[in-house]
Amino acid sequence: MRQGLMSRDHFTCDISRQIWESRYQYRDGNVVYDLSVADTWQRIAKALASVEPIDREVWNRRFFDVLKDFRFLPGGRIQAGCGTGRRVTL
């Protein structure tokens, strides 16, 4: 995780936090994997980079840089399912 992103609050209103927590924050029962929205961005970036044949770490950083600070948001099902191990259509 990049320094500073974990402690920063990326939400400007309660409804946006509530939507992230209820739809996109990765949880499995009582276990919470995405403790912050930056964790969600990292989960998505890592999953996208995992299919690259070379330089996966470079692609991971590139994808993360595009996702961070909400510069780009993929579709909801991608945010919810990417990198979770769940059998979903991306």
C-alpha positions, 0 to 999 in steps of 0.5 A: 500500500502506498504511504498516506493513502491508507490513513486518508479519508477519501469520502466526502459524504456519508452516502458515498462511504455507505455505498462503498461499504455495502457494495464494493468493500471486499468482505467474506462473512465477518472478515473484512479484506478491504479496510480502506478504499485504497485497499479496494483500488489495490485489489482491483489493480493487482487482479488486472495486472495478474493477467499481464505476461510480463512486468506485472508489478509495473502494471499493478502500479499503473493500474493503481495510479489510474484508480487512486483518488477516483480518477477512473472507476471501473463498472460496479461488478468489476469493483465488487468482484475483481480480485475476490476469488469469487466466480463473477463475470468481469 
